[in-house]
Amino acid sequence: MKKYIVTIVNELYEKGIQKDGNLEWKWKGIVHYGGTHGMVPIVYMMLRAVEIIGAKNFKSRIVKALKETVSQLAKIQLNSGNFPASSKTKEVDEHVYFCQGSTAAVLMFLEAYKQFREHQFKVAAFGCGESVWHRGLVLTGNGLCHGITGNTYPLMQLASYKNDNKWKIRAH
């Protein structure tokens, strides 16, 4: 199994590496950031693979590119803590769903913080959490993508990480 996961991560790296050392994947010429159809879940899954299998099993340039990519994603975080849906809408502060916006980014930033211990990743994760708490408790259904389930999940992750009453209350 390890061999296949390493192969997949290597393929993702090769398809996403840019001249500046960052990773980026485009769909129809646009970089999407969202949690179900964008960069955030790809980076998150690559980070999880590195954590589970161990960084020593990956080329150091992959781990370095992941760290740099998360740093770049932290820089595009909007003042509200939310994320734009795509590179085409970088200034638009609109959706706070699991598939778009800050919701899924919580998971990516927490994972990056666990691995790299960069304070900016922790700050970005909790900024995303604040955005979800204030604007993302959607009532359009129970689903992961556009529902309360998807927007509650990152709050539970923050509560688990931080272990304080504020996030526990918000998560429940």
KEKOLZA-576581 format. One record per residue: residue in three letters; x, y, z of N, C-alpha, C in turn. Coordinates in steps of 0.1 Angstrom, whole numbers, plus 5000, padded with zeros to 4 digits. Example, Ala and Ser with C-alpha at 12.3 -4.5 7.8 and 13.67 -1.06 7.14 Angstrom:
BEGIN
{resn->ALA&n_px->5132&n_py->4943&n_pz->5078&ca_px->5123&ca_py->4955&ca_pz->5078&c_px->5132&c_py->4967&c_pz->5078}
{resn->SER&n_px->5128&n_py->4978&n_pz->5071&ca_px->5137&ca_py->4989&ca_pz->5071&c_px->5129&c_py->5000&c_pz->5079}
//
This chain:
BEGIN
{resn->MET&n_px->5008&n_py->4988&n_pz->5000&ca_px->5000&ca_py->5000&ca_pz->5000&c_px->5009&c_py->5013&c_pz->5000}
{resn->LYS&n_px->5019&n_py->5012&n_pz->5008&ca_px->5028&ca_py->5024&ca_pz->5009&c_px->5033&c_py->5028&c_pz->4995}
{resn->LYS&n_px->5037&n_py->5018&n_pz->4988&ca_px->5043&ca_py->5020&ca_pz->4974&c_px->5033&c_py->5028&c_pz->4966}
{resn->TYR&n_px->5020&n_py->5025&n_pz->4966&ca_px->5010&ca_py->5031&ca_pz->4958&c_px->5008&c_py->5046&c_pz->4963}
{resn->ILE&n_px->5008&n_py->5048&n_pz->4976&ca_px->5006&ca_py->5061&ca_pz->4981&c_px->5017&c_py->5070&c_pz->4977}
{resn->VAL&n_px->5029&n_py->5065&n_pz->4978&ca_px->5041&ca_py->5073&ca_pz->4974&c_px->5040&c_py->5076&c_pz->4959}
{resn->THR&n_px->5036&n_py->5067&n_pz->4951&ca_px->5035&ca_py->5069&ca_pz->4937&c_px->5025&c_py->5080&c_pz->4934}
{resn->ILE&n_px->5013&n_py->5079&n_pz->4940&ca_px->5003&ca_py->5090&ca_pz->4938&c_px->5008&c_py->5103&c_pz->4942}
{resn->VAL&n_px->5014&n_py->5104&n_pz->4954&ca_px->5020&ca_py->5117&ca_pz->4958&c_px->5030&c_py->5122&c_pz->4948}
{resn->ASN&n_px->5039&n_py->5114&n_pz->4944&ca_px->5049&ca_py->5118&ca_pz->4934&c_px->5042&c_py->5123&c_pz->4921}
{resn->GLU&n_px->5031&n_py->5116&n_pz->4916&ca_px->5024&ca_py->5120&ca_pz->4904&c_px->5018&c_py->5134&c_pz->4907}
{resn->LEU&n_px->5011&n_py->5136&n_pz->4918&ca_px->5005&ca_py->5149&ca_pz->4921&c_px->5016&c_py->5160&c_pz->4921}
{resn->TYR&n_px->5027&n_py->5157&n_pz->4927&ca_px->5038&ca_py->5167&ca_pz->4927&c_px->5042&c_py->5170&c_pz->4913}
{resn->GLU&n_px->5045&n_py->5160&n_pz->4905&ca_px->5049&ca_py->5162&ca_pz->4891&c_px->5039&c_py->5170&c_pz->4883}
{resn->LYS&n_px->5027&n_py->5168&n_pz->4885&ca_px->5016&ca_py->5175&ca_pz->4878&c_px->5014&c_py->5189&c_pz->4883}
{resn->GLY&n_px->5018&n_py->5192&n_pz->4896&ca_px->5015&ca_py->5204&ca_pz->4902&c_px->5026&c_py->5214&c_pz->4904}
{resn->ILE&n_px->5039&n_py->5209&n_pz->4902&ca_px->5050&ca_py->5218&ca_pz->4906&c_px->5051&c_py->5229&c_pz->4896}
{resn->GLN&n_px->5054&n_py->5241&n_pz->4901&ca_px->5056&ca_py->5253&ca_pz->4893&c_px->5070&c_py->5258&c_pz->4894}
{resn->LYS&n_px->5074&n_py->5267&n_pz->4885&ca_px->5088&ca_py->5272&ca_pz->4885&c_px->5092&c_py->5278&c_pz->4898}
{resn->ASP&n_px->5083&n_py->5284&n_pz->4905&ca_px->5086&ca_py->5291&ca_pz->4918&c_px->5087&c_py->5281&c_pz->4929}
{resn->GLY&n_px->5085&n_py->5268&n_pz->4927&ca_px->5086&ca_py->5258&ca_pz->4937&c_px->5073&c_py->5255&c_pz->4945}
{resn->ASN&n_px->5062&n_py->5262&n_pz->4941&ca_px->5049&ca_py->5260&ca_pz->4947&c_px->5042&c_py->5249&c_pz->4939}
{resn->LEU&n_px->5032&n_py->5243&n_pz->4945&ca_px->5023&ca_py->5234&ca_pz->4938&c_px->5010&c_py->5241&c_pz->4934}
{resn->GLU&n_px->5005&n_py->5238&n_pz->4923&ca_px->4993&ca_py->5244&ca_pz->4918&c_px->4986&c_py->5235&c_pz->4907}
{resn->TRP&n_px->4974&n_py->5233&n_pz->4908&ca_px->4966&ca_py->5225&ca_pz->4899&c_px->4955&c_py->5234&c_pz->4893}
{resn->LYS&n_px->4953&n_py->5234&n_pz->4880&ca_px->4943&ca_py->5242&ca_pz->4874&c_px->4932&c_py->5233&c_pz->4867}
{resn->TRP&n_px->4920&n_py->5238&n_pz->4867&ca_px->4909&ca_py->5232&ca_pz->4860&c_px->4904&c_py->5243&c_pz->4851}
{resn->LYS&n_px->4904&n_py->5240&n_pz->4838&ca_px->4899&ca_py->5249&ca_pz->4828&c_px->4907&c_py->5263&c_pz->4829}
{resn->GLY&n_px->4920&n_py->5262&n_pz->4832&ca_px->4928&ca_py->5273&ca_pz->4833&c_px->4927&c_py->5282&c_pz->4846}
{resn->ILE&n_px->4920&n_py->5277&n_pz->4855&ca_px->4917&ca_py->5285&ca_pz->4868&c_px->4921&c_py->5276&c_pz->4880}
{resn->VAL&n_px->4928&n_py->5282&n_pz->4889&ca_px->4932&ca_py->5275&ca_pz->4902&c_px->4920&c_py->5276&c_pz->4911}
{resn->HIS&n_px->4914&n_py->5265&n_pz->4915&ca_px->4903&ca_py->5265&ca_pz->4925&c_px->4909&c_py->5261&c_pz->4938}
{resn->TYR&n_px->4904&n_py->5267&n_pz->4949&ca_px->4909&ca_py->5264&ca_pz->4962&c_px->4900&c_py->5255&c_pz->4971}
{resn->GLY&n_px->4888&n_py->5254&n_pz->4968&ca_px->4878&ca_py->5248&ca_pz->4976&c_px->4881&c_py->5233&c_pz->4981}
{resn->GLY&n_px->4874&n_py->5230&n_pz->4991&ca_px->4876&ca_py->5217&ca_pz->4998&c_px->4871&c_py->5205&c_pz->4991}
{resn->THR&n_px->4863&n_py->5206&n_pz->4981&ca_px->4859&ca_py->5193&ca_pz->4974&c_px->4864&c_py->5193&c_pz->4959}
{resn->HIS&n_px->4867&n_py->5205&n_pz->4954&ca_px->4872&ca_py->5206&ca_pz->4940&c_px->4882&c_py->5217&c_pz->4939}
{resn->GLY&n_px->4893&n_py->5215&n_pz->4946&ca_px->4903&ca_py->5226&ca_pz->4945&c_px->4916&c_py->5221&c_pz->4951}
{resn->MET&n_px->4925&n_py->5230&n_pz->4953&ca_px->4939&ca_py->5227&ca_pz->4958&c_px->4939&c_py->5223&c_pz->4973}
{resn->VAL&n_px->4930&n_py->5228&n_pz->4981&ca_px->4931&ca_py->5225&ca_pz->4996&c_px->4930&c_py->5210&c_pz->4998}
{resn->PRO&n_px->4921&n_py->5203&n_pz->4992&ca_px->4921&ca_py->5188&ca_pz->4996&c_px->4933&c_py->5181&c_pz->4990}
{resn->ILE&n_px->4938&n_py->5185&n_pz->4979&ca_px->4950&ca_py->5178&ca_pz->4973&c_px->4962&c_py->5180&c_pz->4983}
{resn->VAL&n_px->4964&n_py->5192&n_pz->4987&ca_px->4975&ca_py->5195&ca_pz->4996&c_px->4973&c_py->5188&c_pz->5009}
{resn->TYR&n_px->4961&n_py->5188&n_pz->5014&ca_px->4958&ca_py->5181&ca_pz->5027&c_px->4961&c_py->5166&c_pz->5026}
{resn->MET&n_px->4956&n_py->5160&n_pz->5015&ca_px->4959&ca_py->5145&ca_pz->5014&c_px->4973&c_py->5142&c_pz->5012}
{resn->MET&n_px->4981&n_py->5151&n_pz->5005&ca_px->4995&ca_py->5149&ca_pz->5004&c_px->5002&c_py->5151&c_pz->5017}
{resn->LEU&n_px->4998&n_py->5160&n_pz->5025&ca_px->5003&ca_py->5162&ca_pz->5039&c_px->5000&c_py->5150&c_pz->5048}
{resn->ARG&n_px->4988&n_py->5145&n_pz->5047&ca_px->4984&ca_py->5133&ca_pz->5055&c_px->4993&c_py->5121&c_pz->5050}
{resn->ALA&n_px->4995&n_py->5119&n_pz->5038&ca_px->5004&ca_py->5108&ca_pz->5033&c_px->5018&c_py->5110&c_pz->5039}
{resn->VAL&n_px->5023&n_py->5122&n_pz->5039&ca_px->5037&ca_py->5124&ca_pz->5044&c_px->5037&c_py->5120&c_pz->5059}
{resn->GLU&n_px->5026&n_py->5125&n_pz->5066&ca_px->5025&ca_py->5122&ca_pz->5080&c_px->5024&c_py->5107&c_pz->5083}
{resn->ILE&n_px->5015&n_py->5100&n_pz->5076&ca_px->5013&ca_py->5086&ca_pz->5079&c_px->5024&c_py->5077&c_pz->5075}
{resn->ILE&n_px->5030&n_py->5079&n_pz->5063&ca_px->5040&ca_py->5071&ca_pz->5058&c_px->5054&c_py->5075&c_pz->5063}
{resn->GLY&n_px->5056&n_py->5088&n_pz->5066&ca_px->5068&ca_py->5094&ca_pz->5071&c_px->5075&c_py->5101&c_pz->5060}
{resn->ALA&n_px->5080&n_py->5113&n_pz->5063&ca_px->5087&ca_py->5122&ca_pz->5054&c_px->5099&c_py->5115&c_pz->5047}
{resn->LYS&n_px->5105&n_py->5106&n_pz->5054&ca_px->5117&ca_py->5100&ca_pz->5049&c_px->5115&c_py->5092&c_pz->5036}
{resn->ASN&n_px->5102&n_py->5088&n_pz->5034&ca_px->5098&ca_py->5081&ca_pz->5022&c_px->5095&c_py->5089&c_pz->5010}
{resn->PHE&n_px->5096&n_py->5102&n_pz->5012&ca_px->5094&ca_py->5111&ca_pz->5001&c_px->5106&c_py->5120&c_pz->4998}
{resn->LYS&n_px->5108&n_py->5124&n_pz->4985&ca_px->5119&ca_py->5133&ca_pz->4982&c_px->5117&c_py->5146&c_pz->4990}
{resn->SER&n_px->5128&n_py->5151&n_pz->4994&ca_px->5127&ca_py->5164&ca_pz->5003&c_px->5121&c_py->5175&c_pz->4995}
{resn->ARG&n_px->5122&n_py->5175&n_pz->4982&ca_px->5116&ca_py->5186&ca_pz->4974&c_px->5101&c_py->5186&c_pz->4975}
{resn->ILE&n_px->5095&n_py->5174&n_pz->4977&ca_px->5080&ca_py->5173&ca_pz->4978&c_px->5076&c_py->5180&c_pz->4991}
{resn->VAL&n_px->5082&n_py->5176&n_pz->5002&ca_px->5079&ca_py->5181&ca_pz->5015&c_px->5081&c_py->5196&c_pz->5015}
{resn->LYS&n_px->5092&n_py->5201&n_pz->5009&ca_px->5095&ca_py->5215&ca_pz->5009&c_px->5084&c_py->5223&c_pz->5000}
{resn->ALA&n_px->5080&n_py->5217&n_pz->4989&ca_px->5070&ca_py->5223&ca_pz->4981&c_px->5056&c_py->5223&c_pz->4988}
{resn->LEU&n_px->5053&n_py->5213&n_pz->4996&ca_px->5041&ca_py->5213&ca_pz->5004&c_px->5041&c_py->5225&c_pz->5014}
{resn->LYS&n_px->5052&n_py->5226&n_pz->5021&ca_px->5053&ca_py->5237&ca_pz->5031&c_px->5052&c_py->5251&c_pz->5024}
{resn->GLU&n_px->5059&n_py->5253&n_pz->5013&ca_px->5058&ca_py->5265&ca_pz->5006&c_px->5044&c_py->5268&c_pz->5001}
{resn->THR&n_px->5037&n_py->5258&n_pz->4996&ca_px->5024&ca_py->5259&ca_pz->4990&c_px->5014&c_py->5263&c_pz->5001}
{resn->VAL&n_px->5015&n_py->5257&n_pz->5013&ca_px->5006&ca_py->5261&ca_pz->5024&c_px->5009&c_py->5275&c_pz->5028}
{resn->SER&n_px->5022&n_py->5279&n_pz->5028&ca_px->5025&ca_py->5293&ca_pz->5031&c_px->5019&c_py->5303&c_pz->5021}
{resn->GLN&n_px->5019&n_py->5299&n_pz->5009&ca_px->5013&ca_py->5308&ca_pz->4998&c_px->4998&c_py->5308&c_pz->5000}
{resn->LEU&n_px->4992&n_py->5297&n_pz->5003&ca_px->4977&ca_py->5297&ca_pz->5006&c_px->4974&c_py->5306&c_pz->5018}
{resn->ALA&n_px->4982&n_py->5306&n_pz->5028&ca_px->4980&ca_py->5314&ca_pz->5040&c_px->4980&c_py->5329&c_pz->5036}
{resn->LYS&n_px->4988&n_py->5332&n_pz->5026&ca_px->4989&ca_py->5346&ca_pz->5022&c_px->4976&c_py->5351&c_pz->5014}
{resn->ILE&n_px->4969&n_py->5342&n_pz->5008&ca_px->4957&ca_py->5346&ca_pz->5001&c_px->4944&c_py->5346&c_pz->5010}
{resn->GLN&n_px->4946&n_py->5342&n_pz->5022&ca_px->4935&ca_py->5342&ca_pz->5031&c_px->4929&c_py->5356&c_pz->5032}
{resn->LEU&n_px->4916&n_py->5358&n_pz->5031&ca_px->4910&ca_py->5371&ca_pz->5032&c_px->4910&c_py->5376&c_pz->5047}
{resn->ASN&n_px->4908&n_py->5389&n_pz->5049&ca_px->4908&ca_py->5394&ca_pz->5062&c_px->4897&c_py->5388&c_pz->5071}
{resn->SER&n_px->4887&n_py->5383&n_pz->5065&ca_px->4876&ca_py->5377&ca_pz->5073&c_px->4880&c_py->5363&c_pz->5078}
{resn->GLY&n_px->4891&n_py->5358&n_pz->5073&ca_px->4895&ca_py->5344&ca_pz->5076&c_px->4890&c_py->5334&c_pz->5065}
{resn->ASN&n_px->4882&n_py->5339&n_pz->5056&ca_px->4876&ca_py->5331&ca_pz->5045&c_px->4886&c_py->5330&c_pz->5034}
{resn->PHE&n_px->4883&n_py->5322&n_pz->5024&ca_px->4891&ca_py->5320&ca_pz->5012&c_px->4883&c_py->5323&c_pz->5000}
{resn->PRO&n_px->4890&n_py->5328&n_pz->4990&ca_px->4883&ca_py->5330&ca_pz->4977&c_px->4880&c_py->5316&c_pz->4971}
{resn->ALA&n_px->4871&n_py->5315&n_pz->4962&ca_px->4868&ca_py->5302&ca_pz->4956&c_px->4879&c_py->5298&c_pz->4946}
{resn->SER&n_px->4884&n_py->5308&n_pz->4939&ca_px->4894&ca_py->5305&ca_pz->4928&c_px->4904&c_py->5317&c_pz->4926}
{resn->SER&n_px->4914&n_py->5315&n_pz->4918&ca_px->4923&ca_py->5325&ca_pz->4915&c_px->4916&c_py->5336&c_pz->4907}
{resn->LYS&n_px->4905&n_py->5333&n_pz->4901&ca_px->4898&ca_py->5343&ca_pz->4893&c_px->4890&c_py->5352&c_pz->4902}
{resn->THR&n_px->4887&n_py->5348&n_pz->4914&ca_px->4879&ca_py->5356&ca_pz->4923&c_px->4886&c_py->5359&c_pz->4936}
{resn->LYS&n_px->4899&n_py->5362&n_pz->4935&ca_px->4907&ca_py->5364&ca_pz->4947&c_px->4902&c_py->5374&c_pz->4958}
{resn->GLU&n_px->4895&n_py->5384&n_pz->4953&ca_px->4890&ca_py->5394&ca_pz->4963&c_px->4876&c_py->5392&c_pz->4967}
{resn->VAL&n_px->4869&n_py->5382&n_pz->4962&ca_px->4855&ca_py->5379&ca_pz->4965&c_px->4854&c_py->5371&c_pz->4978}
{resn->ASP&n_px->4847&n_py->5377&n_pz->4988&ca_px->4846&ca_py->5370&ca_pz->5001&c_px->4831&c_py->5366&c_pz->5002}
{resn->GLU&n_px->4828&n_py->5354&n_pz->4997&ca_px->4814&ca_py->5350&ca_pz->4995&c_px->4810&c_py->5338&c_pz->5002}
{resn->HIS&n_px->4814&n_py->5326&n_pz->4997&ca_px->4809&ca_py->5313&ca_pz->5002&c_px->4817&c_py->5308&c_pz->5014}
{resn->VAL&n_px->4810&n_py->5303&n_pz->5024&ca_px->4817&ca_py->5296&ca_pz->5035&c_px->4811&c_py->5282&c_pz->5036}
{resn->TYR&n_px->4814&n_py->5274&n_pz->5026&ca_px->4809&ca_py->5260&ca_pz->5025&c_px->4821&c_py->5251&c_pz->5026}
{resn->PHE&n_px->4819&n_py->5238&n_pz->5027&ca_px->4830&ca_py->5229&ca_pz->5027&c_px->4837&c_py->5229&c_pz->5014}
{resn->CYS&n_px->4829&n_py->5230&n_pz->5003&ca_px->4834&ca_py->5229&ca_pz->4989&c_px->4841&c_py->5242&c_pz->4985}
{resn->GLN&n_px->4838&n_py->5253&n_pz->4991&ca_px->4844&ca_py->5266&ca_pz->4988&c_px->4846&c_py->5274&c_pz->5001}
{resn->GLY&n_px->4856&n_py->5282&n_pz->5001&ca_px->4858&ca_py->5290&ca_pz->5013&c_px->4867&c_py->5284&c_pz->5024}
{resn->SER&n_px->4865&n_py->5289&n_pz->5036&ca_px->4875&ca_py->5285&ca_pz->5046&c_px->4873&c_py->5272&c_pz->5053}
{resn->THR&n_px->4862&n_py->5266&n_pz->5051&ca_px->4858&ca_py->5254&ca_pz->5059&c_px->4868&c_py->5243&c_pz->5059}
{resn->ALA&n_px->4871&n_py->5238&n_pz->5047&ca_px->4880&ca_py->5227&ca_pz->5045&c_px->4895&c_py->5231&c_pz->5048}
{resn->ALA&n_px->4898&n_py->5244&n_pz->5046&ca_px->4911&ca_py->5248&ca_pz->5048&c_px->4916&c_py->5247&c_pz->5063}
{resn->VAL&n_px->4906&n_py->5246&n_pz->5072&ca_px->4910&ca_py->5244&ca_pz->5086&c_px->4918&c_py->5231&c_pz->5087}
{resn->LEU&n_px->4913&n_py->5221&n_pz->5081&ca_px->4920&ca_py->5207&ca_pz->5081&c_px->4934&c_py->5208&c_pz->5076}
{resn->MET&n_px->4935&n_py->5214&n_pz->5064&ca_px->4948&ca_py->5215&ca_pz->5058&c_px->4958&c_py->5223&c_pz->5067}
{resn->PHE&n_px->4954&n_py->5235&n_pz->5072&ca_px->4963&ca_py->5243&ca_pz->5080&c_px->4966&c_py->5236&c_pz->5093}
{resn->LEU&n_px->4957&n_py->5229&n_pz->5099&ca_px->4960&ca_py->5221&ca_pz->5112&c_px->4970&c_py->5210&c_pz->5109}
{resn->GLU&n_px->4969&n_py->5203&n_pz->5098&ca_px->4978&ca_py->5193&ca_pz->5094&c_px->4992&c_py->5199&c_pz->5091}
{resn->ALA&n_px->4992&n_py->5210&n_pz->5084&ca_px->5005&ca_py->5216&ca_pz->5081&c_px->5012&c_py->5221&c_pz->5094}
{resn->TYR&n_px->5004&n_py->5226&n_pz->5103&ca_px->5010&ca_py->5231&ca_pz->5116&c_px->5015&c_py->5219&c_pz->5124}
{resn->LYS&n_px->5008&n_py->5208&n_pz->5124&ca_px->5013&ca_py->5196&ca_pz->5131&c_px->5027&c_py->5191&c_pz->5126}
{resn->GLN&n_px->5028&n_py->5192&n_pz->5113&ca_px->5041&ca_py->5187&ca_pz->5106&c_px->5052&c_py->5197&c_pz->5107}
{resn->PHE&n_px->5049&n_py->5210&n_pz->5104&ca_px->5060&ca_py->5220&ca_pz->5103&c_px->5061&c_py->5229&c_pz->5115}
{resn->ARG&n_px->5052&n_py->5230&n_pz->5123&ca_px->5052&ca_py->5238&ca_pz->5135&c_px->5054&c_py->5253&c_pz->5132}
{resn->GLU&n_px->5048&n_py->5257&n_pz->5121&ca_px->5049&ca_py->5271&ca_pz->5116&c_px->5037&c_py->5279&c_pz->5122}
{resn->HIS&n_px->5039&n_py->5289&n_pz->5131&ca_px->5029&ca_py->5296&ca_pz->5138&c_px->5018&c_py->5301&c_pz->5128}
{resn->GLN&n_px->5022&n_py->5306&n_pz->5116&ca_px->5013&ca_py->5311&ca_pz->5106&c_px->5002&c_py->5301&c_pz->5102}
{resn->PHE&n_px->5006&n_py->5288&n_pz->5102&ca_px->4996&ca_py->5278&ca_pz->5099&c_px->4985&c_py->5277&c_pz->5109}
{resn->LYS&n_px->4989&n_py->5277&n_pz->5122&ca_px->4980&ca_py->5277&ca_pz->5133&c_px->4970&c_py->5289&c_pz->5133}
{resn->VAL&n_px->4976&n_py->5301&n_pz->5131&ca_px->4968&ca_py->5313&ca_pz->5130&c_px->4958&c_py->5312&c_pz->5118}
{resn->ALA&n_px->4963&n_py->5307&n_pz->5107&ca_px->4954&ca_py->5306&ca_pz->5095&c_px->4942&c_py->5296&c_pz->5098}
{resn->ALA&n_px->4945&n_py->5285&n_pz->5105&ca_px->4935&ca_py->5275&ca_pz->5108&c_px->4924&c_py->5281&c_pz->5117}
{resn->PHE&n_px->4928&n_py->5288&n_pz->5127&ca_px->4919&ca_py->5294&ca_pz->5136&c_px->4911&c_py->5306&c_pz->5130}
{resn->GLY&n_px->4918&n_py->5313&n_pz->5121&ca_px->4911&ca_py->5324&ca_pz->5113&c_px->4900&c_py->5318&c_pz->5105}
{resn->CYS&n_px->4903&n_py->5306&n_pz->5098&ca_px->4893&ca_py->5299&ca_pz->5091&c_px->4881&c_py->5295&c_pz->5100}
{resn->GLY&n_px->4885&n_py->5290&n_pz->5112&ca_px->4875&ca_py->5286&ca_pz->5121&c_px->4865&c_py->5297&c_pz->5125}
{resn->GLU&n_px->4871&n_py->5309&n_pz->5127&ca_px->4863&ca_py->5321&ca_pz->5131&c_px->4853&c_py->5324&c_pz->5119}
{resn->SER&n_px->4859&n_py->5323&n_pz->5107&ca_px->4850&ca_py->5326&ca_pz->5095&c_px->4839&c_py->5316&c_pz->5095}
{resn->VAL&n_px->4842&n_py->5303&n_pz->5097&ca_px->4831&ca_py->5293&ca_pz->5097&c_px->4821&c_py->5296&c_pz->5108}
{resn->TRP&n_px->4826&n_py->5299&n_pz->5120&ca_px->4817&ca_py->5301&ca_pz->5131&c_px->4807&c_py->5313&c_pz->5128}
{resn->HIS&n_px->4813&n_py->5324&n_pz->5123&ca_px->4805&ca_py->5336&ca_pz->5122&c_px->4797&c_py->5337&c_pz->5109}
{resn->ARG&n_px->4801&n_py->5330&n_pz->5099&ca_px->4794&ca_py->5331&ca_pz->5086&c_px->4790&c_py->5317&c_pz->5079}
{resn->GLY&n_px->4795&n_py->5306&n_pz->5085&ca_px->4794&ca_py->5294&ca_pz->5078&c_px->4784&c_py->5283&c_pz->5083}
{resn->LEU&n_px->4777&n_py->5287&n_pz->5093&ca_px->4767&ca_py->5277&ca_pz->5099&c_px->4755&c_py->5277&c_pz->5090}
{resn->VAL&n_px->4757&n_py->5271&n_pz->5078&ca_px->4746&ca_py->5271&ca_pz->5068&c_px->4735&c_py->5262&c_pz->5071}
{resn->LEU&n_px->4723&n_py->5265&n_pz->5067&ca_px->4711&ca_py->5257&ca_pz->5070&c_px->4705&c_py->5252&c_pz->5058}
{resn->THR&n_px->4713&n_py->5250&n_pz->5048&ca_px->4707&ca_py->5245&ca_pz->5035&c_px->4706&c_py->5230&c_pz->5034}
{resn->GLY&n_px->4709&n_py->5223&n_pz->5045&ca_px->4708&ca_py->5209&ca_pz->5045&c_px->4717&c_py->5202&c_pz->5055}
{resn->ASN&n_px->4718&n_py->5189&n_pz->5054&ca_px->4726&ca_py->5182&ca_pz->5064&c_px->4739&c_py->5177&c_pz->5057}
{resn->GLY&n_px->4741&n_py->5179&n_pz->5045&ca_px->4752&ca_py->5174&ca_pz->5037&c_px->4766&c_py->5180&c_pz->5040}
{resn->LEU&n_px->4776&n_py->5173&n_pz->5035&ca_px->4790&ca_py->5177&ca_pz->5037&c_px->4793&c_py->5190&c_pz->5030}
{resn->CYS&n_px->4789&n_py->5191&n_pz->5017&ca_px->4793&ca_py->5202&ca_pz->5008&c_px->4786&c_py->5215&c_pz->5012}
{resn->HIS&n_px->4773&n_py->5215&n_pz->5012&ca_px->4766&ca_py->5228&ca_pz->5015&c_px->4757&c_py->5227&c_pz->5027}
{resn->GLY&n_px->4761&n_py->5219&n_pz->5037&ca_px->4752&ca_py->5218&ca_pz->5048&c_px->4759&c_py->5219&c_pz->5062}
{resn->ILE&n_px->4752&n_py->5218&n_pz->5072&ca_px->4757&ca_py->5220&ca_pz->5085&c_px->4768&c_py->5210&c_pz->5089}
{resn->THR&n_px->4767&n_py->5198&n_pz->5084&ca_px->4777&ca_py->5187&ca_pz->5087&c_px->4791&c_py->5192&c_pz->5082}
{resn->GLY&n_px->4792&n_py->5197&n_pz->5070&ca_px->4805&ca_py->5201&ca_pz->5065&c_px->4811&c_py->5213&c_pz->5072}
{resn->ASN&n_px->4802&n_py->5221&n_pz->5077&ca_px->4807&ca_py->5233&ca_pz->5084&c_px->4809&c_py->5231&c_pz->5099}
{resn->THR&n_px->4804&n_py->5220&n_pz->5104&ca_px->4806&ca_py->5216&ca_pz->5118&c_px->4819&c_py->5208&c_pz->5120}
{resn->TYR&n_px->4822&n_py->5200&n_pz->5110&ca_px->4834&ca_py->5192&ca_pz->5111&c_px->4847&c_py->5200&c_pz->5114}
{resn->PRO&n_px->4850&n_py->5211&n_pz->5108&ca_px->4862&ca_py->5218&ca_pz->5111&c_px->4862&c_py->5224&c_pz->5125}
{resn->LEU&n_px->4850&n_py->5227&n_pz->5130&ca_px->4849&ca_py->5233&ca_pz->5143&c_px->4852&c_py->5221&c_pz->5153}
{resn->MET&n_px->4848&n_py->5209&n_pz->5150&ca_px->4851&ca_py->5198&ca_pz->5159&c_px->4866&c_py->5195&c_pz->5159}
{resn->GLN&n_px->4872&n_py->5197&n_pz->5147&ca_px->4887&ca_py->5195&ca_pz->5146&c_px->4894&c_py->5206&c_pz->5155}
{resn->LEU&n_px->4890&n_py->5218&n_pz->5154&ca_px->4896&ca_py->5229&ca_pz->5162&c_px->4894&c_py->5226&c_pz->5177}
{resn->ALA&n_px->4882&n_py->5221&n_pz->5180&ca_px->4879&ca_py->5218&ca_pz->5195&c_px->4889&c_py->5207&c_pz->5199}
{resn->SER&n_px->4890&n_py->5197&n_pz->5191&ca_px->4899&ca_py->5186&ca_pz->5194&c_px->4914&c_py->5190&c_pz->5196}
{resn->TYR&n_px->4918&n_py->5199&n_pz->5187&ca_px->4932&ca_py->5204&ca_pz->5187&c_px->4934&c_py->5213&c_pz->5199}
{resn->LYS&n_px->4925&n_py->5223&n_pz->5201&ca_px->4927&ca_py->5233&ca_pz->5211&c_px->4923&c_py->5228&c_pz->5225}
{resn->ASN&n_px->4913&n_py->5220&n_pz->5226&ca_px->4909&ca_py->5215&ca_pz->5238&c_px->4905&c_py->5226&c_pz->5248}
{resn->ASP&n_px->4897&n_py->5235&n_pz->5243&ca_px->4892&ca_py->5246&ca_pz->5252&c_px->4877&c_py->5247&c_pz->5250}
{resn->ASN&n_px->4870&n_py->5253&n_pz->5260&ca_px->4856&ca_py->5253&ca_pz->5260&c_px->4850&c_py->5261&c_pz->5249}
{resn->LYS&n_px->4856&n_py->5272&n_pz->5244&ca_px->4851&ca_py->5280&ca_pz->5233&c_px->4848&c_py->5271&c_pz->5221}
{resn->TRP&n_px->4858&n_py->5264&n_pz->5217&ca_px->4857&ca_py->5256&ca_pz->5205&c_px->4848&c_py->5243&c_pz->5207}
{resn->LYS&n_px->4848&n_py->5238&n_pz->5219&ca_px->4840&ca_py->5227&ca_pz->5222&c_px->4825&c_py->5231&c_pz->5221}
{resn->ILE&n_px->4822&n_py->5242&n_pz->5227&ca_px->4808&ca_py->5247&ca_pz->5226&c_px->4804&c_py->5250&c_pz->5212}
{resn->ARG&n_px->4813&n_py->5256&n_pz->5204&ca_px->4810&ca_py->5259&ca_pz->5190&c_px->4808&c_py->5246&c_pz->5182}
{resn->ALA&n_px->4815&n_py->5236&n_pz->5185&ca_px->4815&ca_py->5223&ca_pz->5178&c_px->4802&c_py->5215&c_pz->5181}
{resn->HIS&n_px->4797&n_py->5218&n_pz->5193&ca_px->4785&ca_py->5210&ca_pz->5197&c_px->4773&c_py->5218&c_pz->5197}
//
